[in-house]
Amino acid sequence: MFEYTGKILRINLNKNESWEEELTDEMIQKYMGGKGFGAKILYDELKREVDPLSKENKIIFATGPFTNNGVVSAGKNVVITKSPLTGLFLDCYFGGGFGRALKQTGFDVLIIEGKSQNPCYVLITDKVEIKDAKALWGKTTFETEKTLSSQGKVACIGPAGENLVRISSIFSEGRIAARGGVGAVMGSKLVKAVVVSGDKKSEVAHGDLLKKEVKILIKGLKESETTGNVLPTFGTSSLVNLMNEAGMLATKNFKEGEFEKAEDISGEQIKKDLIRGYPCVPCPISCGRIITGNIRGPEFETLGLLGSNCGISDIETLYRANYLCDAYGIDTISTGGTIAFAMELSEKGMIEEKIKWGDGKALIMLIEQIARREGIGNLLSEGTKRVSEKVGGKEFAMHVKGMEFPAYDPRGSVGMALAYATSDRGACHLRSYPLAEELWGDMDRFSYEGKAELVAGMQDMFASLYSLPSCFFVFFAFDKIGMKNYKRILKAITGEEFDLDQIGERIWNTTRLFNVREGVSRKDDILPDRIMNESTKIGKKIDHEKFQQMLSEYYEIRGWDEEGIPKKEKIKELEL
């Protein structure tokens, strides 16, 4: 099929071997690419209860039909594995040029399995090499990328991944596959980096039609207020003041939804230090920030979790914290959530360490200790859920299925509460974004009506978008372009019709079945006690009875039983 190479590259580190496998037309038609490919492969190849940090786990890099043909806002690479943080399905995304370079080596999918005997890096050009990385072990992500970048596009881990920190990430060109400990999986295999470089061209079915549709896409992105103005001007940090005004900004481990010094850590404040924006290639949005010191500016989630959630308002401290997280290779969201939890544990006298709200020096120290697994950092490197299981505080441990909350307080958005509870990788704002309809649309954000259908529909839509793969931000321009434009682009590229709605639903059910096999059911589609029992000044505690009714409605829409298990009829319908 046009655009697809039809090839999977498998690298077995135990055997120090690699080989090609066929990517079938059936696989393409049913799962399309990106998240879909990874979900299907992981479900088929991983046995139940495999330790995520064992050699039996796999890490999958997957491209899609939009990866290498000039479609803007599609410069994403997908990484799929079993999460060492949650023990469940995990998909992560990063921009930059890595995905395109992987496709140009002639492969749609890369699977790495087993474990190397010594630190190594994988180099894929016109051949596959597993090269010695002893000299790189212990180096930061910045140092590693600088050393290897002359050989191709680099995806690498820092010391945190090497130390099997369960909230460690993968770094590539200032973009991060951050959540769920994906970096620790690479570290467990003793893989410091994957480097790719190729020159293979992609063919499309209808070149003139593709150019026409891409022009429509670019026009829509530029005309949208969010993608054409707000994100290019402020990046995602524009959300700090917006969420604070809505009473939805994570503050002091979600005790509150408003931060009195939000202005000090806002996008408007960061703009004063802005040097330039930078895009994933190719993308007209250019949401990345390069700030004074020639470093990457913090995103909204970073400002919320390391900032307001820890009571910290000094922007220079947050710049430093963000830089260290990138250098060491750790997720700013989970790091901020876990440190905020530790601050509350300290406040309540549940740990010996004295860690006060607003203590910027303690924040920096803890980031370094987490990355190195030193002192209390060794405990915090395990993530909030495991910390709470060891020292207590489960009622205010802010996670779902082991993954820490993003910076949106769901007590200001019932739809987001359901989205967090049912996300396939744990608490996540990027699997469904009902807030768009609740805060900026016509829906009542505190109502429980219609939210089950909204959340499920968005989950399916994003699952298909992440299989193209496309950036989440295009969603904000759908009033200008919509899925119809994407379907026309897809046909122009491949010459084939794809049922994006059914593909999205099929992928979502595949990841659910993976998690069900690991023991997930209704008991796990829940929110922390704090969210269910405590209100904030603006946010309202989630009503337990109404939430359970909404969850049952969601299961019914999904074709799942009352325990959240996909029914046989749904499995047959989706040809799973």
C-alpha positions as CSV (number, residue, x, y, z in Angstrom):
1,M,0.0,0.0,0.0
2,F,1.2,3.5,-0.7
3,E,3.2,5.2,2.1
4,Y,3.7,2.0,4.0
5,T,6.9,0.1,3.7
6,G,5.2,-3.1,4.8
7,K,8.2,-3.9,7.0
8,I,8.8,-4.4,10.7
9,L,12.3,-4.4,12.1
10,R,12.8,-6.6,15.1
11,I,15.9,-6.4,17.3
12,N,16.5,-9.2,19.8
13,L,19.2,-8.0,22.3
14,N,19.5,-11.5,23.9
15,K,20.7,-12.9,20.6
16,N,22.3,-9.7,19.3
17,E,20.4,-10.2,16.1
18,S,17.9,-8.3,14.0
19,W,15.5,-9.3,11.2
20,E,12.7,-8.0,9.0
21,E,9.1,-9.1,9.3
22,E,6.1,-8.4,7.1
23,L,3.5,-5.8,8.1
24,T,0.4,-7.2,6.6
25,D,-2.3,-5.4,4.7
26,E,-4.9,-6.7,7.2
27,M,-2.9,-5.1,10.1
28,I,-2.8,-1.8,8.2
29,Q,-6.5,-1.8,7.4
30,K,-7.5,-2.7,11.0
31,Y,-5.0,-0.7,13.0
32,M,-3.6,1.9,10.5
33,G,-0.4,2.9,12.3
34,G,1.1,4.4,15.4
35,K,-0.8,3.6,18.5
36,G,-2.9,1.0,16.6
37,F,0.2,-1.0,15.5
38,G,1.8,-0.8,19.0
39,A,-1.4,-1.8,20.8
40,K,-2.0,-4.9,18.6
41,I,1.7,-6.1,18.7
42,L,1.9,-5.6,22.5
43,Y,-1.4,-7.4,23.1
44,D,-0.4,-10.3,20.8
45,E,3.2,-10.8,22.0
46,L,3.2,-10.0,25.8
47,K,2.1,-12.7,28.2
48,R,0.0,-11.8,31.3
49,E,1.9,-10.4,34.3
50,V,5.2,-9.9,32.5
51,D,7.5,-7.7,34.7
52,P,7.8,-4.4,32.7
53,L,11.5,-4.1,33.7
54,S,12.3,-7.7,32.6
55,K,13.8,-8.8,29.3
56,E,10.4,-10.2,28.4
57,N,8.9,-6.7,28.0
58,K,9.2,-5.0,24.6
59,I,9.5,-1.5,23.5
60,I,7.9,-0.5,20.1
61,F,8.5,2.6,18.0
62,A,5.8,3.0,15.4
63,T,5.1,5.3,12.5
64,G,2.0,5.8,10.5
65,P,0.6,7.0,7.1
66,F,1.2,10.7,7.9
67,T,4.8,10.3,9.0
68,N,6.8,11.0,5.9
69,N,4.9,12.9,3.2
70,G,4.7,16.6,4.2
71,V,1.5,16.4,6.3
72,V,1.9,19.2,8.8
73,S,1.4,18.7,12.6
74,A,2.1,15.0,12.1
75,G,5.7,14.9,13.2
76,K,5.0,12.4,16.0
77,N,6.6,9.2,16.9
78,V,4.8,6.6,19.0
79,V,6.4,4.5,21.7
80,I,4.5,1.6,23.1
81,T,5.4,-0.7,26.0
82,K,4.1,-2.1,29.3
83,S,4.5,0.6,31.9
84,P,6.8,0.0,34.9
85,L,4.8,2.7,36.8
86,T,1.3,1.2,36.3
87,G,1.9,-2.3,35.1
88,L,-0.5,-1.6,32.3
89,F,-0.6,-0.6,28.6
90,L,1.5,2.5,27.9
91,D,1.7,4.7,24.8
92,C,3.9,7.9,24.7
93,Y,4.6,10.4,21.9
94,F,7.3,12.8,21.0
95,G,7.8,15.2,18.1
96,G,10.9,16.2,16.2
97,G,12.4,14.3,13.3
98,F,12.9,10.8,14.7
99,G,9.7,9.3,13.4
100,R,10.3,10.5,9.9
101,A,13.9,9.3,10.0
102,L,12.7,5.9,11.1
103,K,10.3,5.7,8.2
104,Q,13.1,6.7,5.9
105,T,15.2,3.7,7.0
106,G,12.5,1.6,5.3
107,F,10.5,0.4,8.3
108,D,7.1,1.2,9.6
109,V,7.7,-0.4,13.0
110,L,10.7,-1.1,15.2
111,I,10.4,-3.7,18.0
112,I,13.2,-4.0,20.6
113,E,13.1,-7.1,22.9
114,G,15.4,-8.9,25.3
115,K,18.2,-7.3,27.2
116,S,21.8,-6.4,26.2
117,Q,24.7,-7.8,28.2
118,N,26.3,-4.3,28.2
119,P,25.2,-0.7,27.7
120,C,24.6,-0.2,24.0
121,Y,22.9,2.0,21.5
122,V,21.0,0.9,18.4
123,L,22.0,2.5,15.1
124,I,19.7,2.0,12.1
125,T,20.9,3.2,8.7
126,D,21.1,1.0,5.6
127,K,22.0,-1.7,8.1
128,V,21.4,-2.4,11.8
129,E,24.1,-2.1,14.4
130,I,24.1,-2.6,18.1
131,K,27.0,-0.5,19.3
132,D,28.9,0.0,22.6
133,A,27.6,2.7,24.8
134,K,29.7,2.3,27.9
135,A,31.2,5.8,27.4
136,L,27.6,7.3,27.3
137,W,26.3,5.5,30.4
138,G,25.7,8.1,33.1
139,K,25.5,11.0,30.6
140,T,22.6,13.4,30.4
141,T,20.2,13.3,27.5
142,F,21.7,16.6,26.2
143,E,25.2,15.1,26.3
144,T,24.1,11.9,24.7
145,E,22.2,13.5,21.9
146,K,25.1,15.9,21.1
147,T,27.5,12.9,20.9
148,L,25.3,10.8,18.6
149,S,23.4,13.4,16.5
150,S,26.0,13.3,13.7
151,Q,24.9,9.7,13.0
152,G,21.1,10.5,12.8
153,K,18.0,11.4,14.8
154,V,18.4,10.3,18.4
155,A,15.9,9.1,21.0
156,C,17.8,8.6,24.3
157,I,17.5,8.2,28.0
158,G,19.3,10.0,30.8
159,P,20.5,8.8,34.2
160,A,17.0,8.3,35.5
161,G,16.2,5.7,32.8
162,E,19.5,4.0,33.6
163,N,18.6,3.9,37.3
164,L,15.1,2.3,36.4
165,V,13.2,5.3,37.8
166,R,9.6,4.4,37.2
167,I,8.8,8.0,36.1
168,S,11.7,8.3,33.6
169,S,11.3,9.4,30.0
170,I,12.8,9.3,26.5
171,F,14.3,12.5,25.0
172,S,14.6,13.6,21.4
173,E,15.3,17.0,20.0
174,G,13.8,18.8,23.0
175,R,10.6,16.7,22.8
176,I,9.8,14.1,25.4
177,A,8.0,10.7,25.5
178,A,7.4,11.3,29.2
179,R,4.9,9.3,31.0
180,G,4.7,5.9,32.7
181,G,8.4,5.1,32.9
182,V,9.1,4.4,29.3
183,G,12.7,5.5,29.9
184,A,13.1,2.8,32.5
185,V,12.1,0.1,30.0
186,M,15.0,1.2,27.7
187,G,17.3,1.4,30.8
188,S,16.3,-2.1,31.8
189,K,17.4,-3.4,28.4
190,L,20.7,-1.4,28.7
191,V,19.8,0.6,25.7
192,K,21.0,4.2,26.0
193,A,19.7,5.4,22.7
194,V,18.2,4.6,19.3
195,V,19.6,6.5,16.4
196,V,18.0,6.4,12.9
197,S,19.0,7.8,9.5
198,G,17.8,6.9,6.1
199,D,17.0,8.3,2.6
200,K,14.1,6.2,1.4
201,K,11.3,8.1,-0.2
202,S,7.6,7.6,0.4
203,E,5.1,7.3,-2.4
204,V,1.6,8.6,-2.3
205,A,-1.4,7.6,-4.4
206,H,-2.6,11.1,-5.4
207,G,0.1,13.8,-5.0
208,D,-1.9,16.7,-6.3
209,L,-4.8,15.9,-4.1
210,L,-2.5,15.6,-1.1
211,K,-1.0,19.1,-1.8
212,K,-4.5,20.6,-2.0
213,E,-5.7,19.0,1.2
214,V,-2.5,19.9,3.1
215,K,-3.0,23.6,2.1
216,I,-6.5,23.3,3.5
217,L,-5.1,21.9,6.7
218,I,-2.5,24.7,7.0
219,K,-5.1,27.4,6.4
220,G,-7.4,25.9,9.1
221,L,-4.6,25.7,11.6
222,K,-3.6,29.3,10.9
223,E,-7.2,30.6,11.1
224,S,-7.9,28.9,14.4
225,E,-7.5,31.1,17.4
226,T,-5.8,28.4,19.4
227,T,-3.4,26.9,16.8
228,G,-2.9,30.1,14.8
229,N,-2.5,32.6,17.7
230,V,-2.4,31.3,21.3
231,L,-0.1,28.4,20.9
232,P,2.4,30.1,18.6
233,T,2.5,33.1,21.0
234,F,2.5,31.4,24.4
235,G,2.8,27.7,23.9
236,T,0.8,25.5,26.3
237,S,1.8,27.8,29.2
238,S,-1.2,30.0,28.1
239,L,-3.4,27.6,30.1
240,V,-2.0,28.6,33.5
241,N,-4.1,31.7,33.9
242,L,-7.1,30.1,32.1
243,M,-7.2,27.1,34.4
244,N,-6.5,29.2,37.5
245,E,-9.5,31.4,36.7
246,A,-11.6,28.3,36.2
247,G,-10.6,26.9,39.6
248,M,-8.9,24.0,37.9
249,L,-5.2,24.6,38.4
250,A,-3.5,21.9,40.5
251,T,-2.4,23.6,43.8
252,K,-0.7,22.0,46.8
253,N,-1.4,18.4,45.9
254,F,-4.8,19.3,44.7
255,K,-6.0,20.7,48.0
256,E,-7.0,23.7,46.0
257,G,-7.8,24.7,42.5
258,E,-6.5,28.2,42.5
259,F,-3.0,29.5,43.0
260,E,-2.6,33.1,44.3
261,K,0.7,33.5,42.4
262,A,-0.4,31.9,39.1
263,E,0.5,35.1,37.2
264,D,4.1,34.6,38.2
265,I,4.3,31.3,36.4
266,S,2.0,32.0,33.5
267,G,2.6,32.1,29.8
268,E,2.5,35.8,29.9
269,Q,5.4,35.8,32.3
270,I,7.4,33.3,30.3
271,K,6.9,35.4,27.1
272,K,9.1,38.1,28.7
273,D,12.0,35.5,28.5
274,L,11.1,34.1,25.1
275,I,13.8,33.9,22.4
276,R,11.8,32.0,19.8
277,G,9.3,29.3,19.2
278,Y,10.3,26.0,17.7
279,P,8.1,23.5,15.9
280,C,8.1,19.8,15.3
281,V,8.9,19.3,11.7
282,P,6.8,20.1,9.8
283,C,4.3,22.2,11.7
284,P,3.0,25.8,11.5
285,I,2.0,25.9,15.1
286,S,5.5,26.1,16.6
287,C,4.3,25.5,20.2
288,G,7.8,24.9,21.6
289,R,9.5,27.7,23.6
290,I,13.2,28.5,23.6
291,I,13.8,31.0,26.5
292,T,16.7,33.0,28.0
293,G,19.7,30.7,28.5
294,N,18.8,29.0,25.2
295,I,16.9,26.3,27.1
296,R,13.5,24.7,26.5
297,G,10.7,26.6,28.2
298,P,8.3,24.7,30.5
299,E,4.9,23.4,29.3
300,F,1.6,24.0,31.2
301,E,1.7,20.6,32.8
302,T,5.2,21.3,34.1
303,L,4.3,24.8,35.5
304,G,1.2,23.3,37.1
305,L,2.8,20.2,38.7
306,L,6.2,21.5,39.6
307,G,4.9,25.0,40.2
308,S,1.5,25.6,41.8
309,N,1.0,22.0,42.9
310,C,4.2,22.3,45.0
311,G,3.3,25.9,46.0
312,I,6.3,27.3,44.0
313,S,6.0,30.6,42.2
314,D,9.6,31.5,41.3
315,I,9.8,31.1,37.6
316,E,13.6,30.8,37.6
317,T,13.3,27.8,39.9
318,L,10.8,26.2,37.5
319,Y,13.1,26.9,34.5
320,R,15.9,25.1,36.4
321,A,13.6,22.2,37.4
322,N,12.3,21.7,33.9
323,Y,15.9,21.7,32.5
324,L,17.0,19.1,35.1
325,C,14.0,16.9,34.4
326,D,14.9,17.0,30.7
327,A,18.6,16.4,31.3
328,Y,18.1,13.5,33.7
329,G,15.2,12.1,31.7
330,I,12.2,12.2,34.0
331,D,8.6,13.1,33.6
332,T,7.8,16.6,34.9
333,I,4.1,15.6,35.6
334,S,4.8,12.6,37.7
335,T,7.8,14.2,39.3
336,G,5.8,17.2,40.4
337,G,2.9,15.1,41.5
338,T,5.1,12.8,43.6
339,I,7.0,15.7,45.2
340,A,3.8,17.5,46.1
341,F,2.6,14.3,47.7
342,A,5.8,14.1,49.7
343,M,5.3,17.7,50.8
344,E,1.9,16.9,52.2
345,L,3.3,13.7,53.8
346,S,5.9,15.9,55.4
347,E,3.3,18.5,56.5
348,K,1.3,15.7,58.2
349,G,4.4,14.2,59.9
350,M,4.1,11.0,57.9
351,I,7.8,11.1,56.8
352,E,10.9,12.3,58.6
353,E,12.1,14.7,55.9
354,K,11.0,18.3,56.2
355,I,9.8,19.4,52.8
356,K,7.8,22.6,52.8
357,W,5.3,24.0,50.3
358,G,7.0,26.6,48.1
359,D,10.6,25.4,48.9
360,G,12.3,25.8,45.5
361,K,15.7,24.5,46.8
362,A,14.0,21.3,48.0
363,L,12.4,20.9,44.6
364,I,15.7,21.0,42.8
365,M,17.3,18.7,45.4
366,L,14.5,16.2,45.1
367,I,14.6,16.1,41.3
368,E,18.3,15.2,41.5
369,Q,17.8,12.6,44.2
370,I,14.9,11.0,42.3
371,A,17.0,10.8,39.1
372,R,19.9,9.2,41.0
373,R,17.8,7.2,43.4
374,E,19.5,8.8,46.4
375,G,18.1,9.4,49.9
376,I,14.3,9.9,49.8
377,G,14.6,10.1,46.1
378,N,14.9,6.4,46.0
379,L,11.4,6.1,47.4
380,L,9.9,8.9,45.3
381,S,11.4,7.4,42.1
382,E,8.8,4.7,42.5
383,G,5.9,7.1,42.0
384,T,3.0,8.3,44.2
385,K,1.1,5.0,44.3
386,R,4.0,3.0,45.6
387,V,5.0,5.7,48.1
388,S,1.5,5.7,49.5
389,E,1.5,2.0,49.8
390,K,4.7,2.1,51.8
391,V,4.1,5.2,54.1
392,G,0.4,5.9,53.9
393,G,-1.7,8.8,52.6
394,K,-3.6,6.8,50.0
395,E,-6.6,9.1,50.4
396,F,-4.6,12.1,49.1
397,A,-2.3,10.1,46.7
398,M,-3.3,11.8,43.4
399,H,-3.2,9.1,40.7
400,V,-5.4,6.8,38.7
401,K,-4.1,3.2,38.2
402,G,-0.7,4.3,39.4
403,M,-0.2,7.3,37.0
404,E,-0.1,10.8,38.6
405,F,-2.7,13.4,37.7
406,P,-2.0,16.1,35.0
407,A,-2.4,19.7,36.1
408,Y,-6.2,19.9,35.4
409,D,-8.3,19.6,38.6
410,P,-11.2,17.4,37.5
411,R,-13.5,18.8,40.2
412,G,-14.0,21.7,37.7
413,S,-14.9,19.3,34.9
414,V,-17.0,16.2,35.3
415,G,-16.0,15.0,31.8
416,M,-12.4,15.3,32.7
417,A,-13.0,13.2,35.9
418,L,-14.5,10.4,33.7
419,A,-11.7,10.8,31.2
420,Y,-9.0,10.4,34.0
421,A,-10.8,7.4,35.5
422,T,-11.2,5.5,32.2
423,S,-8.0,6.4,30.4
424,D,-6.1,3.4,29.2
425,R,-2.7,4.5,30.6
426,G,-3.9,6.0,33.9
427,A,-4.7,9.6,34.7
428,C,-4.3,11.4,31.4
429,H,-5.8,14.6,29.8
430,L,-4.7,13.5,26.3
431,R,-6.9,10.4,25.8
432,S,-10.1,12.5,25.8
433,Y,-10.5,16.3,26.3
434,P,-14.1,17.0,27.2
435,L,-13.0,20.2,28.8
436,A,-13.1,21.8,25.4
437,E,-16.9,21.4,25.4
438,E,-17.4,22.0,29.1
439,L,-15.3,25.2,29.6
440,W,-15.3,26.7,26.1
441,G,-18.4,25.1,24.6
442,D,-22.0,24.8,25.5
443,M,-22.0,21.9,28.0
444,D,-22.4,22.5,31.8
445,R,-19.0,21.4,33.2
446,F,-20.6,20.4,36.5
447,S,-23.4,18.3,34.9
448,Y,-23.1,14.5,34.6
449,E,-25.4,14.3,31.6
450,G,-24.0,13.5,28.2
451,K,-20.4,13.1,29.5
452,A,-20.2,9.4,29.0
453,E,-20.9,9.7,25.3
454,L,-18.6,12.7,24.9
455,V,-15.7,11.0,26.6
456,A,-16.0,7.7,24.7
457,G,-16.3,9.5,21.4
458,M,-13.2,11.6,22.0
459,Q,-11.3,8.5,23.2
460,D,-12.0,6.8,19.9
461,M,-11.2,9.9,17.9
462,F,-7.8,10.5,19.6
463,A,-6.9,6.8,19.3
464,S,-7.3,7.1,15.5
465,L,-5.4,10.5,15.4
466,Y,-2.5,8.9,17.4
467,S,-2.4,6.2,14.8
468,L,-1.8,8.5,11.8
469,P,0.0,9.8,14.0
470,S,-1.2,13.4,14.4
471,C,-0.6,16.0,17.0
472,F,-3.3,16.4,19.7
473,F,-3.4,20.2,19.0
474,V,-5.0,19.8,15.6
475,F,-8.2,19.0,17.6
476,F,-8.5,22.7,18.5
477,A,-8.8,23.6,14.8
478,F,-11.5,21.1,14.0
479,D,-14.0,23.8,13.7
480,K,-12.0,24.9,10.6
481,I,-10.9,21.5,9.3
482,G,-12.4,18.5,11.0
483,M,-11.9,14.7,10.5
484,K,-13.3,15.0,6.9
485,N,-10.1,16.8,5.9
486,Y,-8.0,14.1,7.6
487,K,-9.9,11.3,5.8
488,R,-9.3,13.0,2.4
489,I,-5.6,13.4,3.2
490,L,-5.5,9.7,4.2
491,K,-7.1,8.6,0.9
492,A,-4.8,10.9,-1.1
493,I,-1.8,9.3,0.6
494,T,-2.8,5.6,0.6
495,G,-5.5,5.4,-2.1
496,E,-7.6,3.5,0.3
497,E,-10.7,4.2,2.5
498,F,-10.2,3.9,6.2
499,D,-13.0,3.8,8.7
500,L,-11.4,6.0,11.3
501,D,-14.3,5.7,13.8
502,Q,-14.2,2.0,13.9
503,I,-10.4,1.9,13.9
504,G,-10.3,4.2,16.9
505,E,-12.9,2.0,18.7
506,R,-11.0,-1.1,17.8
507,I,-7.7,0.3,19.2
508,W,-9.4,1.5,22.4
509,N,-10.9,-2.0,23.0
510,T,-7.5,-3.6,22.3
511,T,-5.8,-1.5,25.0
512,R,-8.7,-2.2,27.4
513,L,-8.4,-6.0,26.8
514,F,-4.7,-5.7,27.5
515,N,-5.4,-4.0,30.8
516,V,-8.3,-6.4,31.6
517,R,-5.8,-9.3,31.1
518,E,-3.6,-7.5,33.8
519,G,-6.6,-7.5,36.2
520,V,-8.2,-4.1,35.5
521,S,-12.0,-3.8,36.0
522,R,-14.5,-1.4,37.4
523,K,-12.7,-1.3,40.7
524,D,-9.8,0.5,39.0
525,D,-11.9,3.1,37.0
526,I,-11.9,5.4,40.1
527,L,-10.6,8.7,41.4
528,P,-8.8,9.5,44.6
529,D,-10.7,10.1,47.8
530,R,-9.8,13.8,47.7
531,I,-11.6,14.3,44.4
532,M,-14.7,12.4,45.6
533,N,-14.9,13.9,49.1
534,E,-13.4,17.4,49.1
535,S,-14.6,20.5,47.2
536,T,-12.5,23.5,46.4
537,K,-13.5,27.2,46.2
538,I,-14.9,26.7,42.7
539,G,-14.5,23.0,42.0
540,K,-17.2,20.6,43.3
541,K,-16.4,17.2,44.7
542,I,-17.4,14.4,42.4
543,D,-20.7,12.9,43.5
544,H,-20.1,9.2,44.1
545,E,-23.5,7.9,43.1
546,K,-23.8,10.1,40.0
547,F,-20.2,9.1,39.0
548,Q,-21.0,5.4,39.2
549,Q,-24.2,6.0,37.1
550,M,-22.1,7.9,34.5
551,L,-19.5,5.1,34.5
552,S,-22.3,2.5,33.9
553,E,-23.6,4.6,31.0
554,Y,-20.0,4.8,29.6
555,Y,-19.7,1.0,29.8
556,E,-23.0,0.5,28.0
557,I,-22.0,2.9,25.2
558,R,-18.7,1.0,24.9
559,G,-20.4,-2.4,24.7
560,W,-18.7,-3.5,28.0
561,D,-20.4,-5.3,30.9
562,E,-20.9,-3.8,34.3
563,E,-17.4,-4.7,35.4
564,G,-15.9,-2.8,32.4
565,I,-15.0,-6.0,30.4
566,P,-15.7,-5.8,26.6
567,K,-18.5,-8.2,25.8
568,K,-18.1,-11.0,23.3
569,E,-20.5,-9.3,20.9
570,K,-18.3,-6.2,20.9
571,I,-15.1,-8.3,20.4
572,K,-16.8,-10.0,17.4
573,E,-18.1,-6.7,16.0
574,L,-14.6,-5.2,16.0
575,E,-13.0,-8.4,14.7
576,L,-10.6,-8.6,17.7
